Amino acid sequence: MESPTSSKSWSIYGRKEITTKYDIQGKIGSGAYSDVYRAHRKSDGCIVALKEIHDYQSAFREIEALQTLQNCPNIVVLHEFFWREDEDAVLVLEYLKTDLASLIREAKKNWNGGISSGEIKRWMIQILHGVDACHRNSIAHRDLKPSNLLISDNGVLKLADFGQARILLEPGFVASAEDLEHDERNAASQGQLSTLQQPEVIIKDSNEQACVNQEQDMLTKEELFRNLVEQKAKAAATEDTDKDSNNPDGDNSCLATCTASEIEDDILKGSDTYEPDEGGDDTYGPLTSCVGTRWFRAPELLYGSTNYGVEVDLWSLGCIFAELFSLEPLFPGTSDIDQLSRIFNVLGNLTEETFPGCSNLPDYNMISFSNIENPVGLEACLPNHSPDEILIVKKLLCFDPASRATAMELLHDKYLSKEPLPVPTSELRIPLTKCDADEGSPGNWFDYRETGSDSDFDEFDGVNVMKTNSGFSVRFD
């Protein structure tokens, strides 16, 4: 465990409002914009995760998404949070010690026969319930992958890491009595009905510190919270961006940003780049295509779309489900160009026939590939799997976002109700701990977060760069 005097941990250890309530036991994870600590809650001995987020936008999005979804059994629980004007936000989350990535790795190494069909179906059902809760509330997670699907000791899977989530519309969903009854039955079957502690906001300015909890007026809390965010937003008005995988967002798509510096500096310095509508989709700024993790990123994002919806999550689900079946990532691209190439080799080229309107994507006319006459198909990627198993993946991995099956549609899919039936949650096999990837192994989990450049042009037989009226185009043969 990390020493309290470590340069990266002094902040949280020195915050008395946190240390008076929690014994911080050490850092257990770190990302581009956050650090996660294991802690012991003094009041009742509960083990929690403290997530210190260093980026105000990521913190705001995660807090708002988790508050909106706080009654959903398959969403990680936010117990409370701390946020001072001059400090990073610290979220107090339920502690879940393993994830689906670790389960897949454990199954590949030690489970003869892999993950059984009954287990896969139960995992799918839980993932779909979590995703459906997000989408019913107009929340796009935008970074679904196995390592963001956490698992409790009793087999309950929960969506986590909402730092890239966006509420695409004002949350207008009102649960019907039938929905609430369904959620209660689902929660009861998983043994997860519990009383949630409402988040605590701590805001400090030069004159006073205010502590707000559920016993006080909700409007007051919202006003204070919004005021804090507005202050931070003003300070960062010139960098109103989405955060992605160590990449600055700018106004460019992933292809335009990542491949540009690898082609020809002189050409690209003078080229025009696509700029999303500054009107944006809401008060959080314009959407960006540089979100999520490459292996699970939808084609429209890889081609620079900034006009997308929750369907980008459905593509990610298709990649996750395929990995549950095969225990291998479906499209482990080494760059955005390689990612597209792998997708096209399996599914065929992206055309107006397969995705009406795709020619209007920002980078569609900038990046082109040779025609693939005989794509290998998903069947070749999932050998020894039934047509029903392959079909459920196909329903998600559609080029046209409008054709992707929704989470609710898949929850009613006949595949999940056929023999072998989903096993009870209590019978799921679970890794004892979260395991790290094997050092040096190809495509390990740490490679999921790209470093911000695409330098694999020499992997292709031919690369043609041509100047155009709008800048340049690249063709891969």
C-alpha positions, 0 to 999 in steps of 0.5 A: 500500500502507498505511503500517506506521504506519497506525492500523489496521495497527500491531498486526500490524506490531508482532508480532515472532512474525509479522514474523520469519517474514513481510515484510508488503507491505501491506493488500489488503482489509478487512471488518467484523471483519478486515483482510487483508495480502499478505505474503512468507514469508521461508523460501521466498519464498511469497506468502501472505495474512495475515488479522487477525481482530478478533472472537474468535468469527469467528477461532475458527470460521474456524480450526476449520473450516479445520483440519477441511477442511485436506485438501480441494482446493477449500477455501482452505489455512490454513498456520498461525495466531498467536493471543495472549490479548491480541491478535487472531488472525492466519491465514496463508492461501494467497494467491489473487489473484482470485475468482468475483465478478471473473470474472463482472464481467470476463465481463460487460464483456469476454467476448462470449458470457459464460462458456461452458457448459463453463467454467460446468460446471467452475466448478460442479463445483469449487464443489460439491466444496468445499460437499460437503466442508463438508457432509459434515463438518457445516459450514454456511458460511453466507456463500457468494457469488461474492466468497468463492469465490477462484480460483488462477492455474491455475484452481482455485476454493476456498471461503474466508471461514469466519468465519460458518461453524458446525459444526452437529454434532460432526465425525463424518465419516470418509472411506472409502477410496473418498472419499479416492481420489476426492479424490486423483484430483480434487486430482491433476487440478487439480495441487493435491496438496501437503504442508500445513504444520500451523498454529502456535498462539502463546498468551501469558499473564502468565508465559510464551509457548508455541509449539505445532506439529505436532511436539508433542503434538496434545492439548496444542495442542488444550488450549491452543487451547481454553483461550484460547478459553474465556478469551475467551468468558468475557470476552464472555459477555454477547455470545455472538452470531453476526456478520453484515454489520455487524449486532449479532445480539441475539436477533432475526431480520433482519426483526425487527431491521432493519425494526423501527426503520423502522415505528413506534418506540412500537409496537416498543419494547413488542413482543415479539421472538423469542428462540432456544432458549438451549440452542443447538445446541452450545458455540458458542451459539445459531444466528441468522438474521442470517448471510450476505449478503442477496442469497444468504440463504435465505427461512427465514433472512429469516423469522427461522429459528434452526433450520436446517441446511446447506440454507441454503448450497444456496439460496446455491448456486442464486443463484450458479449463476443469476448464472454463467448470466446475469452478473447477481445473481438477487435483488439486494434493497435490504433484507430486505423487498425481498429477499423481494418479489423472491423471491416475484415470481419463485417465488410466495408462501411457503405451507404447500404450498411449504414445510410448516411455514413458518407456524412461522417466527418472522416468518411471521405478522409480515410478509405479502405480497399473493398473487402469482398469476402469478410470472414464474418462473426461465425469465424470469430466465434467458432463452436458457438451456436447460431443463437449465440452468434445472432445476439452478438450480430444484433448489436454489431450493426454498422447502422446505429438505428439497427442495433438491438436495445438493452430492453429488446435483448432482455426479452430475446428468446436466447436468454429464456432457452435451455440452458437457462441462466444460472442463479446469481449465487451459483456464478463463479467469481475470481477471488480478486481483481487480477492484472494482465500478464506482463508482455501479453499481447492486448493486455488490459492496460493497452485498452487506454490508448496513448494518443497516437496512431503510428501503425501505417507501416502495418499496411501494404499501401498508404496513399496520402492525397491533398483535397480541397478540405485538407487531405485523404488517406487510403489503405490498400 
